[in-house]
């Protein structure tokens, strides 16, 4: 806690640096625009924006990406409310009450509830984040290499188990990501899996993996939309631009406060668990709100609580997911893996030591999240009419532009054309994996976690003189590994029961 | 466009076999890695081999589960609760092929001709083909290439292989 107090002024200084404030605004605008596009969630937005961090310093990069992520999660609710097409999967629950409200001629009110609840969720979870993450990092400092190795395995077990319906596919995908992370130079003075190709000597760049695994499947799908008939017609209520319908005011805000508080709490808690992500967060928040409500029958007809609960949970997930990512180095979702990738690309290693030795950066992220949510609120209140036309952009037109961005983004990392080819090859693999329900999120998480797991395993084995049994039977290590096995067993039982 | 239906079960079996073959191939490659030199040092091959063992094991589990359940009855209910649906997966191979070829052409064009003509050709052909509005496609492509040049080359300092734009447009 002393660290927090000592770093608070430098952290405020970082966030309120004019360049960083500009970067946050740009992140918010880019995030909302991308979130609006159907199929583009937080992770896709971050993958596309990653190349822009190459010219930024560490603080600006992470603030830009956190703002983009937070704004993209909000942006997904705009098409959900207006045209019944959620921009992100997490916004699917917003459709249930948001669209009927828009149909009643109150689209503007629905959008205001959405932005207010989202910002409330984002800010309140940021406050929880700093307390929870500091505590978790303190526990993390007690861990040695074997415990960190086991923690990495647990993270992958949770993600493999719960991302997608079939844990077997999740584990294969996570292991595939781990395998790809071993390509190129190793700590053993040897180059692995370069197949005689010099461009593989440095391994597969993280930016290539992020673009290929997170953005490419959706872009391949967009490229497949050739005719206008393949798309749903975008019908947008004119009420949004005309600002018709009943106004959303202070009285409504106070009425929805308990709903937003519950949603935020659920979102933060679910966000902190690796795997489930914002989609599960919004589903649980909506279901719980319906259970708590005195008028559950009205859910689905366009009521305020039906929008406020999932929206506050949706944005609260962002800060929640940052807790294990920054405190323990375990990314809980594809988007968080990108954020960790940004930190690693700036030579900052997430984990317990980031809190003790990382200076004001962690606090700057927390304050940056609050500031970005305030910008998001302004953006939502005053700028919504300018974002609405993006909903009308047809996927068949969008596809070629985004594909071009992917190719250039991969090239931009090292001015190397082979990286663009790698994106095409790995992107095609990701597209087919996605088609056959092998989620690509565990692949990217395995890729990010691979070096962390291997380095800790190697260090632990050197310490124990190669005694693998002695390594895995250390009390905390064993407990964490048992938890990993229990997680997998629960996932199999769940999938076998068809839940 | 040629649309093909592939059952989820067939896709899973093919996927399991591909991953198992990948793991076997990776294991064979790992035989050439340097052996450990220090006591307790696991060596360069230890971690990759542990991973390929995991891939092979879960590939085998996936294969066994799909083969054991047998082929679902035509039009019957989904008998496999773990991701298999009777409806199967819709695959548009020609559209996928067009995407791959057009991106390969873009990359080759960038490498051998330059960014501007390659990106313009890529956008112009795909947009024109999709909308049927060729003049609009040409204008949009020119504007998009100009904006990308400004964003990536002028602002982000990416050394894209340019043909002519830097001679006329610099910041």
Interface residues (C-beta under 8 A of the other chain):
Chain A: X51 X52 X54 X55 X164 X165 X166 X168 X169 X171 X172 X175 X176 X178 X179 X182 X186 X188 X189 X190 X192 X193 X195 X220 X223 X224 X226 X227 X396 X397 X399 X400 X401 X403 X404 X405 X407 X408 X411 X412 X415 X417 X420 X421 X424 X428 X431 X433 X435 X436 X437 X438 X453 X454 X457 X458 X461 X462 X463 X464 X465 X466 X467 X495 X496 X497 X498
Chain B: X1 X8 X11 X12 X14 X15 X16 X19 X22 X23 X26 X29 X30 X33 X34 X36 X38 X39 X40 X41 X42 X43 X44 X47 X48 X51 X52 X54 X55 X58 X59 X61 X62 X65 X81 X82 X83 X89 X91 X92 X95 X96 X98 X99 X100 X103 X104 X106 X107 X110 X111 X119 X122 X123 X126 X127 X129 X130 X131 X144 X148 X152 X155 X156 X157 X158 X159 X160 X161
